[in-house]
Amino acid sequence: TTNWELAKRCAEQIRSPEYTTRHFHDDITHAFPELRLYCLETEEDLDISKSISAGMTSTSAGRSTFEEYQRTIGAMFCIFWL
């Protein structure tokens, strides 16, 4: 379930010089836990680091789930950097 309070905090802090890319990444991955779904190889696998290294599952776009995760995080970073 999306943590809208945390997502709102991300938006409020985004222009703060003390709010780093690392803070933003940590906040969005906690605010949007569904991002982990890109990294799962099996339903039981909730450890992102294990699934990311595999990166074998393909999406309907023909990309691996890891590539889709990277694209999504990259899009979020574009918002942060703008």
N, C-alpha and C positions, 0 to 999 in steps of 0.2 A: 504494500500500500504506500502510495506517495506521501511523504512527510511534507505537507504544504507549508508548515511553519518554517522548516529548514529551507525550503525552496525560496520562500519570501525573504529569509535572512540573506541568502545568496544574492538576491537582487538588490537588497539594501546595502550590502557591503561591497559590491562589485567595483565601485569607484574609489574605495579606500586604498591608499598607498600601502597600508599594512596587510591588506588582503591579497595573499599570493596565489599563484596558480595552484600550488599544493593545497592551500585552504579550499579553493574553489572545487578542485577535483574531489577532495574528501567530502565536502558538503554535498555536491551533486550526486556522488555515488551513494551517500546515505539518504539523501532526499528522494532519490529515484532508485530504490532497491531492485526494481524490475530490470535494470541494466544488467544485473547478474545473469539474467536468462540468456543473454548472448553467449555467455561463457560456460554454460552447462552442457556437458556431453551426455549425462544421465540425470534423471530426476534426483538421485541421491547425492550427486556431486555438487556441493555448495562451496567447494574450495576453488575460487576463481583461478588461482595460480596453476592448479593442475590442469584445468580445462583449457586455459589460454595457450599453454604450451602445445596442446594437441591440435587445436584449431582446424579440425577435419570436417566438422559438420557443415553442410552446405545449406544456404538459404535459397529462397525462391529466385533471388537475383543472381544465383550462381557463385556468390562469394561465401567464404567461410564465415562462421559466426564470429570468429575473432576479428576478421576484417570489418564486419558490420559494427562490432563493438568499437573498434578504432575510429570508424567513420562517425559514429554517434558522439563519442567523446571529443573528437576533433571539431565537430560542429559546435559542441558546447564551449570548447576553448575559443573558437572564433567569436562567440558572443562575449566571452570574458575579455579577450584582447581588444575588441572594438570599443 
